[in-house]
Amino acid sequence: MKLLVAIVQDYDASSLLHALVKAGYGATYIGTTGGFLRSGTAAVLVGIEDAQQAGATAIITRIACERSAPPASVPQSLESELSDDLIESVALGGAHLFVLRVARFCQM
């Protein structure tokens, strides 16, 4: 048994959660804050059997993929952190994935 912890951007969290649940994975998320731009992030937690890891990881990779956008798409709350003179595009999305072994799982 394993616990996947995927740290994703807020705007990917809902889509990721829906895709995981639709595929039959139990998942939940916890809102967090972090990163260079102090943007909203979410920790998506997925409990899986060892054989399910590849499928769950594929969904996370598909939904929370890194993409770039012009600086105009950066939220206004972050504009003070950036200078349009220096940045041609901004990286959005992506995920940090942690895979943890679980010794015991109890559902109550």
C-alpha positions, 0 to 999 in steps of 0.5 A: 500500500502507498500514499501518493502526495501530489503538490499541485497548483490550486487551479489544477487541484479540482480537475485532478481530484475529479479525474482521480475519483472518476478513475476509481481512486480515493483522493482528497486535497488540503489547501496549502501555500508555497513556492516562489510566487507564493501562489495557492497550492494543494496537497492531493492525497491518494491511497493506492495499492502498489499495482495502481501507482502507474495509473494514478501517476499517469493521471497526475502527470496529465492533469498537472502538467507544466505549461507556460503562459504570457505574463499577462495571465499572472494573477494581479495579486502577484504582479508586484512580484514580477517585472514585465521587462524581465519575464517573457513567459511564466511557468504554470502548473506542474506537480511535486509527487511524493510516494510513501509506503504505508504500513497500515491503512484503516478506514473508519 
